[in-house]
Amino acid sequence: MTALYQEISDSILEQVQSGILRIGEKLPPEADYAATLGISRSTLRLAFAELERVGVLERKKRAGTTIISSQPKRRFSMSTTGIYDLLSLGRDTVLSDILTRKVDAKDNPALNIDDGKSGQWLEVIGTRTLPNETTPFNVSRVYVPKRFAGIEPLLIRDVPSVFRVIEDNYDVAVGRVSQTVKAIACPEAEATTMGLSVGAPVLRIDAQLYLRNGELMEMSVAFFDPDRFQVRTDVEID
C-alpha cells in the first residue's frame, strides 16, 4: 500500500508534468495547501521533502516552496537503519569495469591501519552506474586482505559487490560495518570517470567490513556524485 505522502507527491508531480502547475510557480503556504488537499501539514511536508529530494521543488525559509523542475533526478538512496540497508549499494546496483592488482600495505595510505595485516592486499577498482545511464555515479576502491585474495579470478565480470563474492566463496558473513562519510574535492581520476570537474564536491565513504568474529573482511574507499547519490538516516526513538 502506497503511503499517503507518496500519493500526494506523485499527484503534485503529475500536475507539474501535465502543465497544471508550472516551473517557477510558487505553491500555496503549507497550512492553506494542506487544508485544500484535506491532509495534515505533516503529510504535506513529507510529500514536499520527497519532491525536494528528487529536485522537483525548492523550499526556502520565508521564500516558500517553488517548482524548479518537471523531471525528477535519478539518484541512489542508501538508508542507514541497519547492516542490511548499509549494504544496499551491492544489492541494488552492480560493480562494473573492474580492475584488480596486488598492492603492498606500506605503499598505500588507505591501508595504513594497525591490525596486523601487513604485506600484499588485493585492490579492486570498479564503478557503479544508475539504470538507463552511461556515466558512473560512483568509483570504488576495495582492498581485500590476503586470506580472501583468491576471489581475483572471479572478478572478471560484473558483480554485486566484492564482499558478496567473499561471502559466497569462503562461507563467511558480514557481521559489522564501520563507515565514515565526508565531503571532499574530487580527485582527477574519479572526476574524469564520473564526468565531474576536478575539485568538484563529492562524497567519500570510507568503510570497513568485518566478519562476525571481528576479523576484517575488506576495506573500501568510495567516491560518489552527490547529485546522484544520497545517504538517508531514519532513526526511531523508543
Secondary structure as UniProt FT lines:
FT   HELIX           4..18
FT   TURN            23..24
FT   STRAND          26..27
FT   HELIX           30..37
FT   HELIX           41..53
FT   TURN            54..55
FT   STRAND          57..60
FT   TURN            61..63
FT   STRAND          64..67
FT   STRAND          76..79
FT   HELIX           83..86
FT   TURN            87..88
FT   HELIX           89..92
FT   STRAND          95..104
FT   HELIX           105..107
FT   HELIX           109..111
FT   STRAND          120..128
FT   TURN            131..132
FT   STRAND          138..144
FT   HELIX           146..155
FT   HELIX           162..170
FT   STRAND          174..185
FT   HELIX           188..194
FT   TURN            198..199
FT   STRAND          201..211
FT   TURN            212..213
FT   STRAND          216..224
FT   TURN            226..227
FT   STRAND          229..232
//
